[in-house]
Amino acid sequence: MAPDLAIGDGALGFWAAALRQVFGTTREQRCWVHKTGNVLNAIPKSVQAKAKGHLHDIWQAETRIDADAAFNFFIETYGVKYDKAAAKMVKDRDVLLSFHDFPAEHWKHIRTSNPIESTFASVRHRTGKTKGCLSRKSGLAMTFRLLMSALAKWRKPDGTTRLPEIIQRIEFRDGIKQLQAAA
């Protein structure tokens, strides 16, 4: 069964090659942490704090309409002087706002890929430090133990009671379950 949503930083290999070939119907949600960093890199440092606040207004909006209004404001405000920053936002508009079609309890988990990345950060750190010092077998064992250690720190995501509704393809709009019309 294909997942309903995949969250990622926009790396082309994940979206184009892996996800589309295996799960062609899965929707995309771009990571707001990565996108914010990419957009701010196209804006001078003196303007970045203000621009970051306007980016936060987009992903923290309560409704898709409010998010669209904040998005339009960002494009109008920064697009004239910083066209590259605006272009980075415009090209991913739909996949940046996909989270609005899921339960509001899930939003903080699906707007970013950082929870997944932080789990593997300790593995990357350790394997980088021990490069060439371990056999394949001991490297796999170390990776397994590091992931098991990280597992002990995981907490249950918010809104797990909503997962059956997602699986049943219940429609959500602005994080709120939509009542189905009686047939």
C-alpha positions as CSV (number, residue, x, y, z in Angstrom):
1,M,0.0,0.0,0.0
2,A,1.4,3.3,-1.0
3,P,1.9,6.0,1.7
4,D,-0.4,9.0,1.4
5,L,2.3,11.5,2.0
6,A,6.1,11.6,1.8
7,I,8.1,14.3,3.5
8,G,11.5,15.3,2.1
9,D,14.0,18.1,1.5
10,G,13.6,18.2,-2.2
11,A,16.5,16.0,-3.1
12,L,15.8,15.0,-6.7
13,G,16.8,11.4,-6.4
14,F,14.2,10.7,-3.7
15,W,11.3,12.4,-5.6
16,A,12.1,11.6,-9.2
17,A,13.7,8.2,-9.0
18,A,12.7,6.4,-5.8
19,L,9.3,7.7,-4.8
20,R,7.7,8.1,-8.3
21,Q,8.9,4.7,-9.5
22,V,7.7,2.8,-6.4
23,F,4.7,4.8,-5.2
24,G,3.4,6.9,-8.0
25,T,0.3,8.1,-6.2
26,T,2.0,9.3,-3.0
27,R,1.7,13.1,-2.4
28,E,4.6,15.3,-1.5
29,Q,5.3,17.6,1.4
30,R,8.5,19.6,1.3
31,C,10.4,20.2,4.5
32,W,9.8,23.8,5.7
33,V,13.1,23.8,7.6
34,H,15.1,23.0,4.5
35,K,13.1,25.3,2.2
36,T,13.4,28.2,4.7
37,G,17.2,27.8,4.7
38,N,17.3,27.6,0.9
39,V,15.2,30.7,0.4
40,L,17.0,32.7,3.0
41,N,20.3,31.9,1.3
42,A,19.0,33.9,-1.7
43,I,18.3,37.0,0.5
44,P,20.9,39.4,2.0
45,K,21.7,38.8,5.7
46,S,20.3,42.2,6.6
47,V,16.8,41.2,5.4
48,Q,16.8,37.5,6.5
49,A,15.2,37.9,9.9
50,K,12.2,39.8,8.5
51,A,11.9,37.4,5.6
52,K,12.1,34.4,8.0
53,G,9.2,35.8,10.0
54,H,7.1,36.1,6.8
55,L,8.0,32.5,5.9
56,H,6.8,31.4,9.3
57,D,3.6,33.2,8.7
58,I,3.0,30.9,5.7
59,W,3.6,27.5,7.4
60,Q,2.0,28.6,10.7
61,A,-1.3,29.7,9.1
62,E,-4.4,28.0,10.5
63,T,-6.0,27.6,7.1
64,R,-4.9,27.1,3.5
65,I,-6.5,30.5,2.6
66,D,-4.4,32.3,5.2
67,A,-1.4,30.4,4.1
68,D,-2.0,31.4,0.5
69,A,-2.5,35.0,1.5
70,A,0.8,34.9,3.4
71,F,2.5,33.2,0.5
72,N,1.3,35.9,-1.9
73,F,2.5,38.6,0.5
74,F,5.9,37.0,0.6
75,I,6.2,36.8,-3.2
76,E,5.0,40.4,-3.7
77,T,7.2,41.7,-1.0
78,Y,10.5,39.9,-1.8
79,G,9.9,38.9,-5.5
80,V,10.9,42.3,-6.9
81,K,14.3,42.6,-5.3
82,Y,15.0,38.9,-4.6
83,D,13.6,37.1,-7.6
84,K,15.6,33.9,-6.9
85,A,14.2,33.6,-3.4
86,A,10.7,34.1,-4.8
87,A,11.2,31.5,-7.6
88,K,12.3,28.9,-5.0
89,M,9.0,29.4,-3.2
90,V,6.8,29.6,-6.3
91,K,8.1,26.3,-7.8
92,D,7.2,24.3,-4.6
93,R,4.0,26.2,-3.6
94,D,1.7,23.1,-3.7
95,V,4.1,20.7,-2.1
96,L,4.9,23.2,0.7
97,L,1.2,23.4,1.7
98,S,0.2,19.7,1.3
99,F,0.0,19.3,5.1
100,H,-3.3,21.3,5.2
101,D,-5.0,18.2,3.8
102,F,-4.1,16.1,6.9
103,P,-5.2,16.2,10.5
104,A,-4.0,19.3,12.4
105,E,-2.5,17.1,15.1
106,H,-0.1,15.7,12.5
107,W,1.1,19.1,11.1
108,K,4.1,19.6,13.3
109,H,5.3,16.1,12.4
110,I,4.8,16.4,8.6
111,R,6.0,19.9,7.9
112,T,9.6,18.9,8.3
113,S,11.9,15.9,7.7
114,N,14.1,16.8,10.7
115,P,12.7,14.2,13.1
116,I,13.8,11.5,10.7
117,E,17.2,13.2,10.0
118,S,18.0,13.7,13.7
119,T,17.5,9.9,14.3
120,F,20.2,9.2,11.7
121,A,22.5,12.1,12.8
122,S,24.2,10.0,15.5
123,V,24.7,7.1,13.0
124,R,26.3,9.5,10.4
125,H,28.5,11.0,13.1
126,R,29.8,7.7,14.4
127,T,30.2,6.0,11.0
128,G,32.1,9.1,9.8
129,K,34.5,8.9,12.7
130,T,35.1,5.2,12.4
131,K,35.5,5.1,8.6
132,G,37.9,2.4,7.6
133,C,38.3,1.1,11.2
134,L,35.4,-1.4,11.1
135,S,34.6,-4.5,9.2
136,R,31.3,-4.6,7.4
137,K,29.8,-6.8,10.0
138,S,30.9,-4.7,13.0
139,G,29.8,-1.5,11.2
140,L,26.3,-3.0,10.7
141,A,26.2,-4.1,14.4
142,M,27.3,-0.6,15.5
143,T,24.7,1.0,13.3
144,F,22.0,-1.3,14.7
145,R,23.0,-0.5,18.3
146,L,23.0,3.3,17.6
147,L,19.5,3.1,16.1
148,M,18.2,1.0,19.0
149,S,19.6,3.6,21.4
150,A,17.8,6.4,19.4
151,L,14.6,4.3,19.5
152,A,14.6,4.6,23.3
153,K,14.2,8.4,22.9
154,W,11.4,8.4,20.4
155,R,8.0,9.5,21.5
156,K,4.6,8.6,20.0
157,P,3.6,11.2,17.4
158,D,0.6,13.4,18.2
159,G,-2.8,12.3,16.7
160,T,-2.1,8.6,16.2
161,T,-5.8,8.0,16.7
162,R,-6.3,9.8,13.4
163,L,-4.3,7.2,11.4
164,P,-7.3,5.0,10.7
165,E,-9.1,8.0,9.1
166,I,-6.1,8.6,6.9
167,I,-6.0,5.0,5.8
168,Q,-9.8,5.1,5.1
169,R,-9.1,8.2,2.9
170,I,-11.3,10.5,5.0
171,E,-10.9,14.0,3.7
172,F,-9.3,16.7,5.8
173,R,-9.4,20.4,5.0
174,D,-7.3,22.8,7.0
175,G,-6.6,20.0,9.5
176,I,-10.3,19.4,10.2
177,K,-12.1,16.2,9.2
178,Q,-14.8,16.8,6.6
179,L,-18.1,15.2,7.1
180,Q,-19.0,12.8,4.3
181,A,-22.4,13.2,2.7
182,A,-24.8,10.3,3.2
183,A,-25.2,8.2,0.1
